[in-house]
Amino acid sequence: MKRVALFPGSFDPFTKGHEDIVLRGLNLFDEIIISIGYNSAKSNRYFEVTLMVEKIRATFAHYPSIKVETYAELTAEFAKKHNANYLLRGLRNTTDFEYENSIAQINRKLYADLESVFLITSPEFAWINSSIIREVHKYKGDVSQFLPYSL
């Protein structure tokens, strides 16, 4: 059976930390779908979804097993539609674990075949945070060292 994983998130923006998790995930999965969700709790994006899709696709252009999709539904439902039995998630710290654990539990209740797989963020990327990058960018700071693409 093909091992398909979703890597869901708002990716506002997609960082080198996210890239690291995806590339390491290729050692575990046959296909990874980077899934940009429209999060109802985050109504105002800083970077347009279409821009992120374009930048992420370009980042992984040489990896045919990595796809990029958008969705506006429950992650578990989106996983079912794409025959994905895994959710790939990165953990930077214990706060991330607490949050991700709750989401993993509800996703498992919604779709029994959906297993969450957590990778600990590589130390050189553990401090990178999309919220901080947005703030630096907003005030014209150089964010190029945090992103796997140029803006």
C-alpha positions in Angstrom: 0.0 0.0 0.0 1.3 3.4 -0.9 2.2 5.5 2.1 0.6 9.0 1.6 1.0 11.7 4.2 -0.5 15.1 4.4 1.6 17.9 5.8 -1.2 20.3 6.8 -0.8 23.9 7.9 -1.5 27.5 7.1 2.1 28.0 6.0 1.9 31.8 6.3 4.8 31.7 5.3 6.3 28.3 4.6 9.7 28.3 6.3 13.0 26.4 6.1 11.8 24.5 9.2 8.8 23.3 7.2 11.0 22.4 4.3 13.2 20.3 6.6 10.2 18.3 7.9 9.0 17.6 4.4 12.4 16.5 3.1 12.9 14.2 6.2 9.4 12.9 5.7 10.4 11.6 2.3 12.4 8.9 4.2 9.1 7.7 5.7 6.4 8.2 3.0 6.0 7.5 -0.7 4.1 10.8 -1.3 3.7 13.9 0.8 0.9 16.4 0.1 1.7 19.8 1.5 -1.9 20.9 2.4 -2.5 24.6 2.9 -5.7 24.9 4.9 -8.0 27.8 5.2 -8.0 28.0 9.0 -11.3 29.5 10.3 -9.3 30.8 13.4 -6.9 32.7 11.1 -9.1 34.8 8.9 -6.4 37.3 7.8 -3.4 35.8 6.1 -0.3 37.9 5.6 0.9 36.1 2.5 -1.7 35.2 -0.1 -2.4 31.4 -0.4 -1.7 31.5 -4.2 1.8 33.0 -3.6 2.6 30.3 -1.0 1.4 27.5 -3.4 3.6 29.0 -6.2 6.6 29.3 -3.9 6.3 25.8 -2.3 5.7 24.2 -5.7 8.9 25.8 -7.0 10.8 24.8 -3.9 10.0 21.1 -4.5 9.9 21.2 -8.3 12.5 18.4 -8.5 10.5 16.1 -6.1 7.7 14.4 -8.0 6.5 12.7 -4.8 5.7 16.1 -3.2 2.5 17.8 -4.1 0.9 21.1 -2.9 -2.9 21.4 -2.5 -5.2 23.8 -0.7 -8.3 22.9 1.2 -11.2 24.4 3.2 -12.6 21.4 5.1 -11.7 19.2 8.0 -8.2 17.8 7.6 -9.5 14.3 8.2 -11.9 14.6 5.3 -9.3 16.0 3.0 -7.0 13.1 4.0 -9.7 10.6 3.1 -10.2 12.2 -0.3 -6.5 11.8 -1.1 -6.1 8.3 0.4 -3.7 9.7 3.0 -3.4 7.6 6.1 -0.8 9.8 7.8 -0.5 13.3 9.0 3.1 14.6 9.1 3.8 17.2 11.7 6.8 19.0 13.1 7.4 19.6 16.8 9.6 22.5 18.0 8.9 22.3 21.7 6.5 21.0 24.3 3.9 23.7 23.6 3.7 22.3 20.0 3.3 18.8 21.4 0.4 19.8 23.6 -1.4 21.5 20.7 -0.6 18.7 18.1 -1.6 15.9 20.5 -5.1 17.3 20.8 -5.5 17.7 17.1 -4.1 14.1 16.5 -6.7 12.7 18.9 -9.7 14.4 17.2 -8.4 13.5 13.7 -8.1 9.8 14.8 -11.7 9.9 16.1 -12.9 11.4 12.8 -10.9 9.1 10.6 -9.7 5.9 12.3 -7.1 5.1 9.7 -5.4 8.5 10.1 -2.1 8.2 12.0 -0.2 11.3 13.1 3.6 11.1 12.7 5.7 13.7 14.6 9.2 14.7 13.7 11.2 16.8 16.1 12.4 19.9 14.3 16.1 20.0 13.5 17.9 22.2 16.1 19.0 24.8 13.5 15.3 25.5 12.6 13.6 25.0 16.0 13.4 28.7 16.8 11.9 29.7 13.4 8.3 30.8 13.8 6.0 32.0 11.0 4.5 34.7 13.2 7.9 36.2 13.9 8.9 36.0 10.3 5.7 37.9 9.3 6.5 40.6 11.8 10.1 41.0 10.5 8.8 41.1 6.9 6.1 43.7 7.8 8.8 46.1 9.0 11.0 45.5 6.0 13.5 43.2 7.7 15.4 40.6 5.6 13.6 37.2 6.0 15.6 35.4 3.2 17.6 33.4 5.7 14.4 31.8 7.1 12.7 30.9 3.8 13.6 28.3 1.2 12.6 30.7 -1.6 12.9 34.4 -2.3 10.0 36.8 -1.9 
